[in-house]
Amino acid sequence: MTRSNLPDETAAEGRVMFELLNEVGIIAQLSRSLLESRLEDGLTIHHFTALNHLVRLGDGRTPMDMARAFQVPKTSMSHTLAGLEKRALIQLVPNPADGRGKLVLLTDEGRALRERAIHSITPDIAQMIPQFGQEEAQSILPTLRKLRALLDNAREL
């Protein structure tokens, strides 16, 4: 059976999942635009997401590990990391396990900038709580985390 000849029930389920992923994509775009509008001069969403990744998962990752995580070419990640290093938000240090490689370490200023960015967007997010609800936000998080894990596990590395 080819993908174009799916049973009606499977096709309908696939359509629902497409609509869900479409909504998630639109939400991602809108939230990225909002956050980027609140970032300090010269910083991009790519800079913030790299810092956020290091805070969330721990620093000491290689540029290649980060490129894989973000599914971007190593050159793109290197460019993002160079911008962060130029602003002293990260340090690239020799990788003791690989003499030619580097590890990415957050600086105190990098952690502080991430916190300032989160603080700067908090009023915008807080305005959503009366319309959306704190309880609803809490209840949807496990489902979104499950979807993220499924998509993460399904991607080709």
Buried (B, 14 or more C-beta within 10 A) or exposed (E): EEEEEEEEEEEEEEEEEEEEEEEBEEEEEEBBEEBBEBBEEEBEBBBBBBBBBBBEEEBEBBBBBBBBBBEBEEEEBBEBBEBBBEBEBBBBEEBEEEEEBBBBBBBEEBBEBBEEBBEBBEEEBEEEEEEEEEEEEEEEEEEEEEBEEEEEEEEEE
